[in-house]
Amino acid sequence: MKNLVICHGDCDGIISAAVITKIIHDAEIIITQPFLLDKVVIDDEVKAIYLVDIAVNNKDTMVTTNFATKYASKIVFWVDHHPGTEILAKILNQKLIFDATEPSCPALLAKNGYTVPQKWLDAANTNDRPTDYPATALSERYNKAFKMSLIELQDGNPTAVEIVQRAFIEELTSGTYSRLVSEYGNSCQSN
């Protein structure tokens, strides 16, 4: 059985993926954007799909609803806190975990019984709602590394962003600082 976690590439999406992969250890992670969901390839080996922090594509809702309809039998749950996601309730029923009042997807996971370390929760909340929550060491660490990966992307390194995102997931799930995340973050401080 192949498990797939599909997450948004921002801080709360990455943290949400880390929460899920601490439970489902053998999951493959796909990092994407809501407007690219229809580009995600789901092979026949995939038996279970977990979606976290994937909002409904607000420019073309059919991208999202078509994906949900096509893979409804494989979707274990879809967890999201963005307004508009409630349209998936008709397709996913109880598989949709949705609440637009939650500040982040990890907050919604925590509300629904998943173990989310407080510092992860604080980082996710501040990154999604920076005017409502103060910055934390973890949110700053991610933001600095992510900023540098975006600069490298602009400079022609197409893999920089995903490398940092995956290193951050590994850092969270292993509990060990990633040298790569540190290097990217330190590069940001020197710029």
C-alpha positions in Angstrom: 0.0 0.0 0.0 1.4 3.3 -1.0 0.5 6.4 1.1 0.7 9.9 -0.4 0.6 13.2 1.5 -0.1 16.2 -0.7 0.6 19.5 1.0 0.9 23.2 0.2 4.5 24.5 0.0 4.1 27.2 2.6 5.1 26.9 6.3 1.8 25.7 7.6 1.5 23.2 4.7 5.0 21.9 5.4 4.4 21.6 9.1 1.1 19.8 8.4 2.9 17.3 6.2 5.4 16.7 9.0 2.5 16.1 11.5 1.1 13.4 9.2 4.4 11.8 8.3 5.2 11.3 12.0 2.1 9.1 12.0 2.3 7.5 8.6 6.0 6.9 8.3 6.1 5.4 4.8 4.3 8.2 3.1 5.6 9.9 -0.1 5.2 13.7 0.1 4.1 15.8 -2.8 4.5 19.6 -2.3 2.3 21.7 -4.6 0.1 24.7 -5.0 -3.7 24.5 -5.1 -3.7 25.7 -8.7 -1.4 22.9 -9.7 -3.4 20.1 -8.1 -4.5 18.8 -11.5 -0.8 18.3 -12.4 -0.2 15.8 -9.5 0.2 12.3 -10.9 -1.4 9.6 -8.8 -0.3 6.2 -9.9 -2.2 2.9 -9.4 0.0 1.9 -6.5 -1.4 4.8 -4.4 -4.0 3.4 -2.0 -4.3 6.3 0.5 -4.1 10.1 -0.1 -3.9 12.6 2.7 -4.3 16.3 1.7 -3.2 19.1 4.0 -3.4 22.8 3.5 -4.6 22.5 -0.1 -7.2 25.2 -0.6 -9.7 25.2 -3.4 -8.3 26.8 -6.5 -10.0 30.2 -6.4 -9.5 30.9 -10.1 -10.8 27.5 -11.3 -12.7 25.5 -8.6 -13.1 22.6 -11.1 -9.4 21.9 -10.7 -10.0 21.1 -7.1 -13.4 19.5 -7.3 -12.4 17.3 -10.3 -9.4 16.0 -8.3 -11.6 15.3 -5.2 -14.2 13.5 -7.3 -11.6 11.4 -9.2 -9.7 10.3 -6.1 -12.5 10.4 -3.5 -12.2 6.6 -2.9 -8.5 7.0 -2.1 -8.7 10.2 -0.1 -8.5 9.4 3.6 -8.9 13.0 4.6 -8.6 16.5 3.3 -7.7 19.1 6.0 -7.9 22.7 5.2 -8.7 26.1 6.8 -9.1 28.3 3.8 -12.5 29.9 3.0 -14.1 28.1 0.0 -12.9 24.6 0.8 -16.4 23.8 2.2 -17.5 23.1 -1.4 -15.7 19.8 -1.0 -18.1 18.6 1.7 -20.5 17.3 -1.0 -17.8 15.2 -2.5 -15.8 14.1 0.5 -18.4 14.1 3.3 -16.7 13.1 6.6 -13.3 13.0 4.9 -13.2 16.8 4.8 -11.9 18.4 7.9 -12.5 22.0 7.5 -12.8 25.1 9.6 -12.1 28.6 8.2 -11.9 30.1 11.7 -8.6 28.2 12.4 -5.4 30.3 11.9 -3.5 27.4 10.2 -3.8 23.9 9.1 -1.7 22.6 12.0 -4.2 24.4 14.3 -7.0 22.5 12.7 -5.1 19.2 13.0 -4.5 19.9 16.7 -8.2 20.7 17.1 -9.1 17.3 15.6 -6.9 15.3 18.0 -3.6 15.2 16.1 -0.4 15.8 18.1 1.2 19.1 17.0 4.1 20.4 19.0 3.4 23.9 20.4 6.4 25.4 18.6 5.2 24.0 15.3 1.7 25.3 15.9 3.1 28.8 16.8 5.3 28.9 13.7 2.4 27.9 11.4 0.0 30.4 13.0 2.4 33.3 12.7 3.3 32.4 9.1 -0.4 32.3 8.0 -1.6 35.2 10.2 1.5 37.4 10.9 -0.6 40.3 12.0 -2.3 38.2 14.7 0.6 36.1 16.0 4.2 37.0 16.9 7.1 35.6 15.0 8.9 32.6 16.5 12.4 31.2 16.2 11.0 28.4 14.1 8.9 30.6 11.8 11.9 32.9 11.3 14.2 29.9 10.6 11.8 28.7 7.9 11.2 32.1 6.4 14.9 33.0 6.1 15.7 29.7 4.4 12.7 29.8 2.2 13.5 33.4 1.1 17.0 32.3 0.1 15.6 29.4 -1.9 13.3 31.8 -3.7 16.3 34.0 -4.6 18.1 30.9 -5.9 15.1 29.9 -7.9 15.1 33.4 -9.5 18.9 32.9 -10.2 18.1 29.7 -12.1 18.2 26.9 -9.5 14.8 25.2 -10.1 15.1 22.8 -7.3 16.2 25.1 -4.5 12.7 25.7 -3.1 11.7 22.1 -2.9 15.1 21.1 -1.4 14.5 23.6 1.4 10.9 22.5 1.9 11.9 18.8 2.1 14.8 19.6 4.4 12.5 21.5 6.7 10.1 18.5 6.8 13.0 16.2 7.6 14.2 18.6 10.4 10.8 18.6 12.0 10.2 14.9 11.8 13.7 13.9 12.9 14.1 16.6 15.6 17.6 17.4 14.3 18.5 20.7 12.8 19.1 20.5 9.1 22.5 21.8 8.0 20.9 22.8 4.7 18.1 24.8 6.3 20.8 26.5 8.5 23.0 27.3 5.5 20.1 28.8 3.6 18.9 30.8 6.6 22.4 32.1 7.4 22.8 33.1 3.7 19.7 35.2 4.1 21.1 37.0 7.2 24.3 38.0 5.3 22.3 39.5 2.4 
